[in-house]
Amino acid sequence: MDKTSVSVYDQGENGASFWIAIRLSLVFIVLCGLLYPLACTGIAQLLMPERANGSLIKDADGRVIGSELIGQLFTDPKYFHGRVSSIKYDAGASGSNNYAPSNPELIERTKASIVEWQKNNPDVPVSELPIDLITNSASGLDPHISPKSAKVQIPRISRLTGISPSQLESLVNEYTEDRDLGLFGEPRVNVLKLNLALQQLWSQK
């Protein structure tokens, strides 16, 4: 076989490989980029439509006011407050500063949070302040606090709303979620759900 024949053969083989690669790419684009997402979306909508649509929370009029999965910033002292969020719960910019414990900015922010706590909660000593109320979560979007973090806010909320501490404690207990499958994570309280229930207590007064 002369050199010209070898060259033509190589070109034909390379051309065939090229078209095989194109066809395989198109097949996997359709399978992985179209059919698989559609199948997952369809199954999710069939089995768990509420979660698939973002675990949205609606008010009595059916208006969406938030999601179970993303925290909200509550500043009114009559409400339960969530964790510190450096991004103010902006879901478009999730994350935290990841400061080391010795970072001066973290120390200053923590001190400011403690001063704010003392001002709004004079009945509860700083020694009883749970750490999760003055620290960021990794995402800055955590919608939950620990049951203890909710209960230490009861004296303030009771004083400002006139709702008895026993009613508020019962409310916290009612909205405390257990560990997943009884094993994973920690007991927690969704702050938005808790505050919505708190608003209902106000309306009954």
C-alpha positions in Angstrom: 0.0 0.0 0.0 1.5 3.3 -1.1 1.6 6.5 1.0 -1.4 8.0 -0.9 -3.6 5.0 0.0 -2.6 5.2 3.7 -3.4 8.9 3.8 -6.9 8.4 2.4 -7.5 5.5 4.8 -6.5 7.7 7.8 -8.8 10.5 6.6 -11.7 8.1 6.2 -11.2 6.6 9.7 -10.9 10.0 11.3 -14.0 11.2 9.6 -16.0 8.2 10.8 -14.7 8.7 14.4 -15.8 12.3 14.3 -19.4 11.5 13.3 -19.6 8.7 15.9 -18.5 11.2 18.5 -21.1 13.7 17.3 -23.9 11.1 17.4 -22.9 9.9 20.9 -22.8 13.5 22.1 -26.3 14.2 20.8 -27.6 11.0 22.4 -26.2 11.9 25.8 -27.4 15.5 25.5 -30.9 14.3 25.0 -30.7 11.6 27.7 -28.9 13.5 30.4 -29.9 17.1 29.5 -33.5 16.5 28.6 -35.1 13.1 29.4 -33.4 12.6 32.8 -34.3 16.1 34.2 -37.8 15.7 32.9 -38.2 12.3 34.5 -36.8 13.6 37.9 -39.1 16.6 37.8 -42.1 14.5 36.9 -41.4 12.0 39.7 -40.8 14.8 42.2 -44.1 16.5 41.2 -46.0 13.2 41.5 -44.5 12.1 44.9 -43.7 15.3 46.7 -45.2 18.3 44.9 -44.9 20.7 47.8 -41.2 20.1 48.3 -40.5 20.0 44.6 -42.0 23.5 44.3 -39.8 25.0 47.1 -41.7 24.1 50.3 -43.5 27.5 50.1 -45.5 28.9 53.0 -48.7 30.8 52.3 -50.8 33.1 54.5 -54.5 32.8 55.1 -55.2 34.5 51.8 -53.1 32.1 49.9 -50.2 34.5 49.2 -46.7 33.1 49.3 -44.8 34.7 52.2 -41.7 32.5 52.3 -40.2 29.1 52.2 -39.6 26.5 54.9 -36.1 26.2 53.6 -34.9 29.8 53.7 -34.9 32.0 56.8 -36.2 35.5 57.0 -34.9 38.5 58.9 -37.1 39.5 61.9 -36.1 42.6 63.7 -39.4 43.5 65.6 -38.7 42.5 69.2 -42.3 41.1 69.5 -41.3 38.2 67.2 -39.0 35.3 67.6 -35.6 36.1 66.0 -33.5 33.6 63.9 -29.8 33.2 63.5 -27.4 36.0 62.5 -27.1 36.2 58.7 -24.2 38.1 57.2 -26.2 38.2 53.9 -29.5 39.1 55.5 -31.0 35.8 54.2 -30.5 36.7 50.5 -30.9 33.4 48.7 -29.1 34.8 45.7 -25.8 35.1 47.7 -25.7 32.2 50.1 -22.7 31.7 52.2 -20.9 33.2 55.2 -17.6 34.9 55.8 -16.0 31.8 57.3 -14.1 33.9 59.8 -11.7 32.1 62.2 -12.7 32.5 65.9 -9.8 35.0 66.3 -10.9 37.2 63.5 -11.3 40.8 64.8 -14.4 41.4 62.6 -16.1 38.3 64.0 -15.2 39.3 67.6 -16.7 42.8 67.1 -19.8 41.5 65.5 -20.3 38.9 68.2 -19.9 41.6 70.9 -22.4 43.8 69.1 -24.9 40.9 69.0 -24.4 40.3 72.7 -25.0 44.0 73.5 -28.2 44.0 71.4 -29.3 40.8 73.2 -28.8 42.5 76.6 -30.7 45.5 75.6 -33.7 43.5 74.3 -33.7 40.7 76.8 -32.8 42.2 80.2 -34.5 39.3 82.0 -32.2 36.7 80.5 -28.5 36.7 81.4 -25.9 36.4 78.7 -24.7 33.1 80.2 -28.0 31.6 79.0 -27.7 33.0 75.5 -27.4 30.0 73.1 -24.5 30.2 70.7 -26.6 29.7 67.6 -28.4 33.1 68.1 -25.1 35.0 67.7 -23.4 32.8 65.0 -23.9 32.4 61.3 -24.9 29.2 59.7 -22.7 28.0 56.8 -25.2 29.2 54.2 -26.5 32.2 56.0 -30.0 31.0 55.1 -30.8 28.6 58.0 -34.5 28.9 58.8 -34.2 27.0 62.1 -33.0 27.7 65.6 -32.7 25.3 68.5 -35.7 24.9 70.9 -33.5 26.5 73.6 -32.9 29.6 71.4 -36.6 30.0 71.0 -37.4 29.5 74.7 -34.9 32.1 75.9 -36.8 34.7 73.9 -40.1 34.0 75.7 -39.7 36.6 78.5 -39.2 39.4 76.0 -42.1 38.4 73.7 -44.4 37.8 76.7 -43.6 41.2 78.1 -44.2 43.0 74.7 -47.3 41.0 73.6 -49.0 40.1 76.9 -49.1 36.5 75.9 -48.3 34.3 78.9 -45.0 32.5 79.1 -46.8 29.1 79.4 -48.7 29.7 76.1 -45.5 30.7 74.4 -43.6 27.7 75.7 -46.4 25.4 74.5 -46.2 27.1 71.1 -42.5 26.4 70.9 -43.0 22.8 71.9 -45.7 22.4 69.3 -43.4 23.7 66.5 -40.3 21.8 67.6 -39.3 19.4 64.9 -37.6 16.1 66.0 -34.4 14.6 64.5 -34.9 13.3 61.0 -35.8 9.6 61.2 -35.2 10.0 64.9 -31.4 9.9 64.3 -30.1 12.6 62.1 -29.6 16.3 63.0 -30.9 18.0 66.1 -34.3 19.1 67.3 -35.1 22.5 65.7 -37.8 25.2 65.3 -38.7 26.8 62.1 -38.7 30.5 62.9 -41.1 31.6 60.2 -43.7 28.9 61.1 -43.4 29.8 64.7 -43.9 33.5 64.1 -47.0 32.8 62.0 -48.4 30.8 64.8 -47.5 33.7 67.2 -49.5 36.1 65.0 -52.5 33.8 65.4 -52.2 34.0 69.1 -52.3 37.8 68.8 -55.4 37.7 66.8 -57.2 35.6 69.5 -56.5 38.2 72.2 
